């Protein structure tokens, strides 16, 4: 039918089969719904071209199609009936769609992002409801797609039915698309990604230090990884060259030196400690003060774990953690705060005395509270984190050099939620991560028979990467942009054999970028 050609103007992704122009439904609508659907499509396309009401075009072709009745549905269940995917494209961000759904029994109503393969925005079974959705768009490649798909089903029982009426209020009708609901969405997107990236760095840094500790093997009780200094009580302090030379000279001067009747006592057997308990506390601050795209905040990550060496070169362990965060943006008049809990596992293999490979996997449950202007609400999320890397360890004169190449990647899912203004915020999934290459230089000093002090400095090149199925359309894009930045580290570690430990360190990142990340941390470990 000719009307279907106009339907495709407003719906370029619509599911239209080439069967003589008929809508591809093997099931029927009651009351001649198919014919009415085609006529409404023609009206929607005509409205998008010439406008309705006073000769002014409405804000979007998608909104016009809804108001022309394209999503008004009436199905009954005397046989299994399914509308299939009713796709409408070309909404404007900020268009507000209201649905009045009347149904019973095994009937269902579904609204999805995209052309039907996206995540559910609404999925209601057997219960009448009224819902409102404000179009936010989702990322496809490098652009924002505002396509939505509706579907209605009535199955098997003649008494079952689904009746839907839908209306759309254009974003342009308010005169201002930067609504508080859009701002709270932008705050969610920007700040939660920063939380995830900073937590990924904190957790993987803590695990890296714990692994370094466990592989001390009687060497220096201090080992330093890419994210801080750690202590290893399983290790004996390494005497400096001066101490060793003095000891050898003293032994050679003894009266019985060289006497064949005098032999050395057998060396004391060192019992390797295979268990290690550790804890890491880290505070992180983020600052981006770009005009109209600012974001500032802090968070604390506490990570602890228990490791066991299966062999002298193979280690496994478990970990748990807690995080608490709060970020604000003046441009969005917004705040995002919350906390989370983490569980995970890690493993490492010492390939050679100077080279180590390690990996970790963790899962976190997250609770968020968001606010922007007059809008507020809360939502939950979950995050998977994985990391791997290679670390070297070489002695250069009186120094220890530790080059490393590390990468972590995470995927977070956030559930759909409704803010205090009644706007449904769709579910969201994103990826983020960091690749780091660089190294540290450590100078250990044994200040007494059982105490070692080791200051260190380091420098790294970081490449941040991310992918998101949501974009804060119409709002400033804040946070960490993909790309390179520099990071410097420094601190001091003090280890006392058989006693307490202290490690204080910090780092400053974002060098060369329009944001800055600072970190302060403290760590401790006990081997047994």
Secondary structure by P-SEA (a helix, b strand, c coil): caaaaaaaaacccccccccccccccccccccaaaaaaaaaaaaaaaaaacccccccccccaaaaaaaacccbbbbbccccccccccccccccccbbbbbbbbcccccbbbbbccccccccccccccccbbbbbccbbbbcccccccbbbbbbbbccccccbbbbbbbbbbcccccccccaaaaaaaaaacaaaaaaaaaaaaaaaaaaaaaaaaaccccccccccccbbbbbccccccccaaaaaaaaaaaaacccccccccccccccbbbbbccccbbbbbbbbbbbbcccbbbbbcbbbbbbbbbbbccccbbbbcccccccbbbbbccccccccccccccccccccccccccccccccbbbbbbbbbbcccccccccbbbbbbbcbbbbbbbcccbbbbbbbbbbbbbbbbccccccccccccccccccbbbbbbbbbbbbbcccccbbbbbbcccbbbbbbbccccccccccccccccccbbbbbbbbbbbcccbbbbbbccccccccccbbbbbbbccccccc
